[in-house]
Amino acid sequence: MRLSLLLLLLLLPGPPPAPGMEDAAFPHLGESSQPPPRACPLRCSCPRADTVDCNGLDLQVFPDNITRAAQHLSLQNNQLQELPYNELSRLSSLRTLNLHNNLISSEALGGPPVSAPLPPSCGSGCQPSDGDLPAYLWGEARAQLSNAGLPPDAFHGSEAVVILSLSSNRLSYLPPSLPPSLERLHLQNNLISKVPRGALSRQTHLRELYLQHNQLTDSGLDATTFSKLHHLEYLDLSHNRLASVPAGLPRTLAVLHLGRNRIRGVEAARLRGARGLRYLLLQHNQLGATGLPAGALRPLRGLHTLHLYGNGLDRVPLALPRRLRALVLPHNHVTTLGARDLAGTPGLAELNLAYNRLVSARVHRRAFRPLRALRSLDLAGNLLTRLPGGLPGGLHTLRLQRNQLRALEPEPLAGLDQLRELSLAHNRLRVGDIGPGTWHELQALQVLDLSHNELSFVPPDLPEALEELHLQGNRISHVGPEAFLSTPRLRALFLRANRLHMTSIAPDAFLGLLHLSVVDTAGNPEQVLVRLPPTTPRQPRAGSPRARRGPAV
């Protein structure tokens, strides 16, 4: 009897569990043991708990249901026209926000918008700090300030954002009240013509600022625009309408890109604050003969690279920073190189004077002698009829293509035992005009370009270290058995567009060239028979425009 009662009690259902007393190890019937699905906006993807990707969905409305834990939000390539304050303000953990390529626009009063607040101590009748508006209009201006796509408080609460991209939108001024935590800000490809005074006064952690491809003019910036950016390292203002170098540049700035503006002059006073500048890019401006006076760049003692491509300069600028390592001056009007023109920059490692108007008679024989650290010299596209003298012995690369060279002599190349690449393409060289011993001291030369000259056969006694030889576009009609005896390391040979016929290349021409893997003979009058020495069991390939190694045919 007692046993029957005990069994009955065991089978009876017990009392319902008290709230909060459920056994977590045993889920109720109908419930999953898996965690609930992560909330994610419709059509977007959320690969991680902190990442929301809504790229390229043609969204016209800011998506809802974005988790508060989101740290990375991608909304690029959509059709958003506005940012609702209430949506962004609740995403307090957001660190990166990408709004590239949308339709976000900005509007303000007839003049530039004002974003700087009144000082706390400023009472009635007090003038605001920027002095643009009298006090009685200050509050009215702020009240009327409108922004069709980007309200002034759009980023209120986004105190953790370090990377913000608003590039390729329709902004006409730099947005107000940007997060003070920003480290990288992309505003390129907009319609920005003005940076309001104080708009960047709180972004003291900003390291990179991209404002290229806008409509900025000198009146759209002032001496305080960048002065509070104490950590700024990279500033891109290229492709705007600036007529001068901006004032108030911070001393931390390392890279300043001002290419493709309308700058007519560079003043030393504008650069005194940017003493740490390493790279100054001024290509495609309007400096002309007087826009870069002697000593204008003297405050930039640590300048490493100076780009002055396409500025109409008629000579190498004087009194450049002594520690300059790279001077890039192609597509100017330089006609003369004097003995002392480069003496002030003995540390130059790269000098580019391509596509100027240099003639041999106006290049002093000692013009390059002070440049003992020079490794790369580009003189392509000038009017030189002979090799310049006094070249530094440490050169690795020498480019002289597209000149009017008619002869090569050993003396200008003497001592260039570290030269690795020499380009003499598109000149008027003939084999008979290449003096005996011209290549003798080029012991390290690996690449030689003699294409598009007037050579009738392969020049003799080429450098032993040669690995790549360009002879295309000449008048070569025959390649004899001894043509490459001096170049056992040759790997690639280019003979296209010459006057070769089927049997123009001697059967033993490539004998001993164990490394040769490419022979290009396309574009000749006939398909050329190419025979390479056997080193592998591959089938022979004859008559191919681009023959590769195989057994002899």
Stockholm file with secondary structure:
# STOCKHOLM 1.0

chainA/1-553         MRLSLLLLLLLLPGPPPAPGMEDAAFPHLGESSQPPPRACPLRCSCPRADTVDCNGLDLQVFPDNITRAAQHLSLQNNQLQELPYNELSRLSSLRTLNLHNNLISSEALGGPPVSAPLPPSCGSGCQPSDGDLPAYLWGEARAQLSNAGLPPDAFHGSEAVVILSLSSNRLSYLPPSLPPSLERLHLQNNLISKVPRGALSRQTHLRELYLQHNQLTDSGLDATTFSKLHHLEYLDLSHNRLASVPAGLPRTLAVLHLGRNRIRGVEAARLRGARGLRYLLLQHNQLGATGLPAGALRPLRGLHTLHLYGNGLDRVPLALPRRLRALVLPHNHVTTLGARDLAGTPGLAELNLAYNRLVSARVHRRAFRPLRALRSLDLAGNLLTRLPGGLPGGLHTLRLQRNQLRALEPEPLAGLDQLRELSLAHNRLRVGDIGPGTWHELQALQVLDLSHNELSFVPPDLPEALEELHLQGNRISHVGPEAFLSTPRLRALFLRANRLHMTSIAPDAFLGLLHLSVVDTAGNPEQVLVRLPPTTPRQPRAGSPRARRGPAV
#=GR chainA/1-553 SS CHHHHHHHHHHSCCCCCCTTCCCTTSCCTTCCSSCCCCCCCTTCEEEETTEEECTTSCCCSCCSCCCTTCCEEECCSSCCCCCCHHHHTTCTTCCEEECCSSCCBCCCSSSCCCCCCCCTTCCTTCCCTTCSSCHHHHHHHHHHCCCSSSCTTTTTTCTTCCEEECCSSBCSBCCSSCCTTCSEEECCSSCCCBCCTTTTSSCTTCCEEECCSSCCCGGGCCTTTTTTCTTCCEEECCSSCCSBCCSCCCTTCCEEECCSSCCCBCCHHHHTTCTTCCEEECCSSCCTTTSSCTTTTTTCTTCCEEECTTSCCSSCCSSCCTTCCEEECCSSCCCCBCTTTTTTCTTCSEEECCSSCCBGGGBCTTTTTTCTTCCEEECTTSBCSSCCSSCCTTCSEEECCSSCCCCBCHHHHTTCTTCCEEECCSSCCCGGGBCTTTTTTCTTCCEEECCSSCCSSCCSSCCTTCCEEECTTSCCCCBCTTTTTTCTTCCEEECCSSSCCTTCBCTTTTTTCTTCCEEECTTSSSCCCCCCCCCSSCCCCCSCSEECCCCCC
#=GC SS_cons         CHHHHHHHHHHSCCCCCCTTCCCTTSCCTTCCSSCCCCCCCTTCEEEETTEEECTTSCCCSCCSCCCTTCCEEECCSSCCCCCCHHHHTTCTTCCEEECCSSCCBCCCSSSCCCCCCCCTTCCTTCCCTTCSSCHHHHHHHHHHCCCSSSCTTTTTTCTTCCEEECCSSBCSBCCSSCCTTCSEEECCSSCCCBCCTTTTSSCTTCCEEECCSSCCCGGGCCTTTTTTCTTCCEEECCSSCCSBCCSCCCTTCCEEECCSSCCCBCCHHHHTTCTTCCEEECCSSCCTTTSSCTTTTTTCTTCCEEECTTSCCSSCCSSCCTTCCEEECCSSCCCCBCTTTTTTCTTCSEEECCSSCCBGGGBCTTTTTTCTTCCEEECTTSBCSSCCSSCCTTCSEEECCSSCCCCBCHHHHTTCTTCCEEECCSSCCCGGGBCTTTTTTCTTCCEEECCSSCCSSCCSSCCTTCCEEECTTSCCCCBCTTTTTTCTTCCEEECCSSSCCTTCBCTTTTTTCTTCCEEECTTSSSCCCCCCCCCSSCCCCCSCSEECCCCCC
//
